[in-house]
Amino acid sequence: MTRTAAQLEEAGVPFVEATVVRCAAPTSARPGDRAIVLGDGTIDGFVGGSCADATVRLQALRALETGEPVLLRILPGAQDGPSAEPGSVVVANPCLSGGALELFLEPRLPAPRVAIAGRSPVAEALADLCPPLGLRPRLGERARPGDFAAVVASLGHGDEDALRAALEAGCEYVGLVASRRRGAAVLAALRDEGAGAAALERVRTPAGLAIGARTHAEIALAILAEIVAARRAAPAPGPLLAVTPVRPAAPAATPAAAREAVDPVCGMTVAVGPHTPTDGEHAFCCEGCREAWRARAR
């Protein structure tokens, strides 16, 4: 399971790690049992069987949307909803066997990528400071779709091409490390090549907050402070260049909210996905409920 989680993180795939922390008989799960829940509802691992899987799937996808961890308590005879304890949710267990489970659901979202064009001292300082801030640097590379930020720190070597790539990739933050005079010349060259005013207004040059930075590390710090501010702010608008770039979905993006439905047999709320039993009209928590519904219809 640890290896799978590491592979998913390296590939930039968001997922939720579910760990059983407490259980009461009768249940087939044991404390320490773990599973990984992907954005399509796929569950890899074991955390308690079909009824538990349906609840874990639903709550894990909700956690993936919010990015917040949650303690999930599946209890017989309980009422669904938030518990009195912050950060925990209670879900009724409709299974006739009873039993109780508590699981910790931890969303694992990929670190936002920062493309750093160039290998100047400022570029290298940026790459060194990114990881402690939860950012994933790509040193010496131009931006590509899915990168959150792009910083051009190439000492004037190919600045225009690197900035154009960043704008076409739709990065939320685009910065150019240059003097005001050099920065203005680069923007003028992009304007002559057909870049729109809205795009050029989003290029931050000189990049970084005005903190009086002088050393390479201080300049990198100022830039990263600006990136953090952009990360915490509302999402920026869509395509920026006069031409409409192709912007494929990035693997690091959080999956869209799953459609939810109520099982007509047991009353459980389920996330509807490729692994959810359905009859074309209704969704069920497990095959047993689907068969029970079919039996009623006969």
C-alpha positions as CSV (number, residue, x, y, z in Angstrom):
1,M,0.0,0.0,0.0
2,T,2.9,2.4,0.8
3,R,4.5,1.7,-2.6
4,T,1.2,2.3,-4.4
5,A,0.7,5.6,-2.5
6,A,4.2,6.7,-3.4
7,Q,3.6,5.9,-7.1
8,L,0.4,7.8,-7.2
9,E,2.0,10.9,-5.6
10,E,4.9,10.7,-8.1
11,A,2.4,10.5,-10.9
12,G,0.4,13.5,-9.6
13,V,-2.8,11.5,-9.0
14,P,-5.0,12.6,-6.1
15,F,-6.3,10.0,-3.7
16,V,-7.5,9.3,-0.2
17,E,-5.8,7.0,2.2
18,A,-8.4,5.2,4.5
19,T,-7.1,3.6,7.7
20,V,-9.3,1.6,10.1
21,V,-8.5,3.0,13.6
22,R,-11.2,1.2,15.7
23,C,-13.8,-1.5,15.1
24,A,-16.4,-3.3,17.2
25,A,-17.7,-6.8,16.4
26,P,-19.2,-8.1,14.3
27,T,-16.9,-6.8,11.6
28,S,-14.3,-8.4,9.3
29,A,-12.1,-5.3,9.4
30,R,-9.2,-4.9,11.9
31,P,-7.4,-1.8,13.2
32,G,-4.6,-0.9,10.8
33,D,-6.4,-2.2,7.7
34,R,-5.9,0.3,4.9
35,A,-7.2,1.2,1.5
36,I,-6.6,3.8,-1.2
37,V,-9.6,5.5,-2.8
38,L,-9.1,7.1,-6.2
39,G,-11.1,9.9,-7.7
40,D,-13.3,7.5,-9.8
41,G,-14.3,5.7,-6.6
42,T,-11.9,2.7,-7.1
43,I,-10.9,1.2,-3.7
44,D,-7.6,-0.6,-3.5
45,G,-7.3,-2.5,-0.2
46,F,-9.7,-3.7,2.5
47,V,-11.5,-1.6,5.1
48,G,-14.6,-3.7,6.0
49,G,-16.6,-5.2,3.2
50,S,-19.3,-4.1,0.7
51,C,-21.5,-1.9,3.0
52,A,-18.4,-0.2,4.5
53,D,-16.9,0.3,1.1
54,A,-19.9,2.2,-0.1
55,T,-19.7,4.6,2.8
56,V,-16.0,4.9,2.7
57,R,-16.1,5.6,-1.1
58,L,-18.7,8.4,-0.6
59,Q,-17.0,10.1,2.3
60,A,-13.5,9.7,0.7
61,L,-14.7,11.5,-2.5
62,R,-16.2,14.3,-0.4
63,A,-12.9,14.6,1.5
64,L,-11.0,14.7,-1.9
65,E,-13.2,17.7,-2.9
66,T,-12.5,19.6,0.3
67,G,-8.9,18.5,0.8
68,E,-9.7,18.1,4.5
69,P,-9.1,14.9,6.5
70,V,-12.0,13.4,8.4
71,L,-12.7,10.8,11.0
72,L,-15.5,8.6,9.7
73,R,-17.6,6.7,12.2
74,I,-19.9,4.0,10.9
75,L,-22.3,3.1,13.7
76,P,-25.4,0.9,13.9
77,G,-28.6,2.8,14.8
78,A,-26.9,6.2,14.5
79,Q,-28.1,9.2,12.6
80,D,-26.1,10.5,9.6
81,G,-24.4,13.8,9.9
82,P,-21.5,15.7,11.6
83,S,-20.7,14.5,15.1
84,A,-20.2,16.7,18.1
85,E,-16.4,16.3,17.6
86,P,-15.0,18.7,14.9
87,G,-13.5,16.9,12.0
88,S,-15.6,13.7,12.3
89,V,-18.7,12.4,10.5
90,V,-21.2,9.8,11.7
91,V,-22.9,7.5,9.2
92,A,-25.5,4.9,10.1
93,N,-24.7,1.3,9.4
94,P,-27.7,-0.3,7.7
95,C,-26.3,-3.8,7.6
96,L,-28.2,-6.4,9.6
97,S,-25.0,-7.8,11.0
98,G,-24.4,-4.5,12.9
99,G,-20.9,-3.7,13.9
100,A,-19.0,-0.4,14.1
101,L,-16.0,1.1,12.3
102,E,-14.0,4.2,12.7
103,L,-11.7,5.2,9.9
104,F,-9.3,8.1,9.3
105,L,-9.7,9.5,5.7
106,E,-6.7,11.5,4.6
107,P,-6.7,13.2,1.2
108,R,-3.4,13.2,-0.5
109,L,-3.4,15.9,-3.1
110,P,-0.4,16.4,-5.4
111,A,1.9,19.4,-4.7
112,P,1.3,22.3,-7.1
113,R,4.0,22.3,-9.7
114,V,6.3,25.3,-10.3
115,A,8.1,25.4,-13.7
116,I,11.4,27.2,-13.4
117,A,12.9,28.2,-16.8
118,G,16.6,28.6,-16.5
119,R,19.4,27.5,-14.2
120,S,20.5,30.8,-12.8
121,P,21.4,31.2,-9.1
122,V,17.9,32.6,-8.5
123,A,16.3,29.6,-10.3
124,E,18.3,27.1,-8.2
125,A,17.4,29.0,-5.0
126,L,13.7,28.8,-6.0
127,A,14.0,25.0,-6.5
128,D,15.6,24.6,-3.1
129,L,12.9,26.6,-1.3
130,C,9.8,25.1,-3.0
131,P,9.5,21.7,-1.2
132,P,9.1,23.1,2.4
133,L,6.2,25.2,1.1
134,G,4.4,22.2,-0.4
135,L,5.4,23.1,-4.0
136,R,7.0,20.8,-6.5
137,P,9.7,22.5,-8.6
138,R,10.7,21.6,-12.2
139,L,14.1,23.2,-12.6
140,G,15.3,24.2,-16.0
141,E,12.0,23.4,-17.7
142,R,9.3,25.5,-19.4
143,A,5.7,25.5,-18.3
144,R,3.3,22.9,-19.4
145,P,-0.5,22.4,-18.8
146,G,-1.1,21.6,-15.2
147,D,1.7,23.7,-13.7
148,F,0.4,26.1,-11.1
149,A,3.2,28.6,-11.5
150,A,5.9,29.5,-14.0
151,V,9.0,31.5,-13.2
152,V,11.4,32.6,-15.9
153,A,14.8,33.1,-14.4
154,S,17.1,32.4,-17.4
155,L,19.1,35.6,-17.4
156,G,17.7,36.8,-20.7
157,H,18.2,33.6,-22.6
158,G,14.9,32.7,-24.3
159,D,12.7,34.8,-22.0
160,E,10.0,35.5,-24.6
161,D,9.6,31.8,-25.5
162,A,9.4,30.7,-21.9
163,L,6.8,33.3,-21.0
164,R,4.7,32.5,-24.0
165,A,4.8,28.8,-23.0
166,A,3.7,29.8,-19.5
167,L,0.8,31.8,-20.7
168,E,-0.4,29.2,-23.2
169,A,-0.2,26.6,-20.4
170,G,-2.7,28.6,-18.4
171,C,-0.5,28.9,-15.2
172,E,-2.1,30.8,-12.4
173,Y,1.1,32.6,-11.6
174,V,3.7,33.8,-14.2
175,G,6.8,35.7,-13.1
176,L,9.8,37.1,-14.9
177,V,13.1,37.7,-13.1
178,A,14.5,40.8,-14.7
179,S,15.1,44.5,-14.2
180,R,12.1,46.8,-14.9
181,R,13.8,47.9,-18.2
182,R,14.5,44.4,-19.3
183,G,11.0,43.2,-18.3
184,A,9.3,46.0,-20.3
185,A,11.4,45.1,-23.3
186,V,10.3,41.4,-23.1
187,L,6.6,42.3,-22.7
188,A,6.9,44.7,-25.7
189,A,8.4,41.8,-27.8
190,L,5.5,39.6,-26.8
191,R,3.0,42.3,-27.7
192,D,4.6,42.6,-31.1
193,E,4.2,38.8,-31.5
194,G,0.4,39.1,-30.9
195,A,0.0,38.5,-27.1
196,G,-3.1,40.2,-25.8
197,A,-3.2,42.9,-23.1
198,A,-4.9,40.6,-20.6
199,A,-2.0,38.1,-20.9
200,L,0.7,40.7,-20.5
201,E,-0.9,42.3,-17.5
202,R,-0.6,38.9,-15.7
203,V,3.1,38.7,-16.1
204,R,4.7,39.8,-12.9
205,T,8.0,41.6,-13.5
206,P,10.1,42.1,-11.6
207,A,8.8,38.9,-10.1
208,G,8.3,38.8,-6.3
209,L,7.0,40.9,-3.5
210,A,8.7,44.2,-2.7
211,I,10.7,43.2,0.4
212,G,14.0,44.9,-0.6
213,A,15.5,41.6,-1.7
214,R,19.1,41.7,-2.8
215,T,20.6,38.2,-2.6
216,H,19.6,35.3,-4.8
217,A,17.9,33.5,-1.9
218,E,16.1,36.7,-0.9
219,I,14.8,37.2,-4.4
220,A,13.6,33.6,-4.5
221,L,11.9,34.1,-1.2
222,A,10.1,37.2,-2.5
223,I,8.9,35.2,-5.6
224,L,7.7,32.3,-3.5
225,A,5.8,34.6,-1.2
226,E,4.0,36.0,-4.2
227,I,3.3,32.4,-5.5
228,V,1.8,31.5,-2.1
229,A,-0.4,34.5,-2.1
230,A,-1.6,33.6,-5.6
231,R,-2.2,30.0,-4.4
232,R,-4.4,31.1,-1.5
233,A,-6.4,33.6,-3.6
234,A,-9.3,32.8,-5.9
235,P,-8.6,30.9,-9.1
236,A,-7.5,33.2,-12.0
237,P,-9.6,33.5,-15.2
238,G,-9.2,31.2,-18.2
239,P,-7.0,31.4,-21.3
240,L,-4.9,34.5,-21.5
241,L,-3.4,34.8,-25.0
242,A,-5.2,36.2,-27.9
243,V,-5.0,32.7,-29.5
244,T,-6.9,30.0,-27.6
245,P,-4.5,27.4,-26.4
246,V,-5.3,23.8,-26.0
247,R,-5.4,23.1,-22.2
248,P,-5.9,19.4,-21.4
249,A,-6.9,18.4,-17.9
250,A,-3.9,18.1,-15.6
251,P,-3.5,14.9,-13.6
252,A,-3.0,17.0,-10.4
253,A,-6.5,18.5,-10.6
254,T,-9.0,17.5,-7.9
255,P,-11.7,15.3,-9.4
256,A,-15.1,16.8,-9.9
257,A,-17.8,16.1,-7.3
258,A,-19.2,12.7,-7.6
259,R,-23.0,12.3,-8.3
260,E,-24.8,11.0,-5.2
261,A,-27.9,8.9,-4.9
262,V,-29.9,7.2,-2.1
263,D,-30.1,3.4,-2.1
264,P,-33.9,2.6,-2.3
265,V,-33.5,-0.5,-0.2
266,C,-31.3,0.4,2.8
267,G,-31.5,4.2,2.5
268,M,-27.7,4.7,2.3
269,T,-26.3,7.6,0.4
270,V,-23.8,6.3,-2.2
271,A,-21.4,7.9,-4.7
272,V,-22.4,6.9,-8.2
273,G,-19.4,5.8,-10.2
274,P,-18.1,3.0,-12.4
275,H,-18.1,0.5,-9.4
276,T,-21.5,1.3,-8.1
277,P,-24.2,-1.3,-8.6
278,T,-27.2,0.2,-10.5
279,D,-30.3,-1.0,-12.4
280,G,-30.1,1.9,-14.9
281,E,-32.4,4.1,-12.7
282,H,-31.4,3.5,-9.1
283,A,-28.0,3.1,-7.4
284,F,-27.2,0.6,-4.6
285,C,-24.6,0.3,-1.9
286,C,-24.0,-3.4,-2.8
287,E,-25.1,-6.3,-4.9
288,G,-27.3,-7.6,-2.1
289,C,-29.5,-4.4,-2.1
290,R,-29.7,-4.5,-5.9
291,E,-30.9,-8.1,-5.9
292,A,-33.4,-7.3,-3.1
293,W,-34.8,-4.4,-5.3
294,R,-35.1,-6.7,-8.3
295,A,-36.9,-9.3,-6.2
296,R,-39.4,-6.7,-5.1
297,A,-40.1,-5.8,-8.8
298,R,-40.8,-9.3,-9.8
